């Protein structure tokens, strides 16, 4: 039977990956800085291997973030009550930011300096998402 990674280990690993990609650093380069193989970095990022405290300190220095960065938005040890979706929603955001698409979108958006333009983009994305979710529900009966 395969053991699944602990949610905290997965979260910490995804934050390592997110910061590494934001810094445009390869797994190999991070591994070299830490004296590890890129395969070991992969295992850390997937949460397959747990990151020890001293190694996390090394990673935080290499990636120029405080160790607490890796725990921001981490799942709590108490299971959320049924119907409470904030936890899974925040994990979805963390998972999305860990993808190349999410990082590219985030980097590009952060380069936009005009707050009005940023607000319009957020409104556009929200409208497109609403339109897509309305379309997935199917045609609605017309009101008389």
Phi, psi and omega in degrees: 000131180281136178273129179274145180297146176297140180303325178293317179297320177296318181296311180301315179298320180292327177289324175299311181299314182302312182292321179298314180292320177300327179274003180056043180251135178282162175298324180296317181294318177296316178301316178300317180296332182260355184075035182234167172276160178294334178295322178294320177299317177302315181295321175298313184295328178278346183085005180295318175250134180285141179266122178287165184300314181293323178292321178297322176299316178299315181297318181297321178293318181295322182265005176057044175224154176288154179305328180297336179307321185289345181256356180298127180075013182293148177296146179277161180285337177279126179295142180289145177299153179303139179086354181268105190259358183299320180300309182291328178294316179292327177293324177299318179296314179299316179298317180297317180295339177280350179273159178296324178296314180296319179293319179297314179299315181296315179299314181295316180298320181295336179282346179280118186269332184285115182299329179292319179295316179300317179297318180297322179295317178298317179297319179298313181297318179297317179296318179296319179295319178297318180297319180294319181289327176294321180292328181286340179284331180108174182295140179262144178295143180285146179270140181277000000 
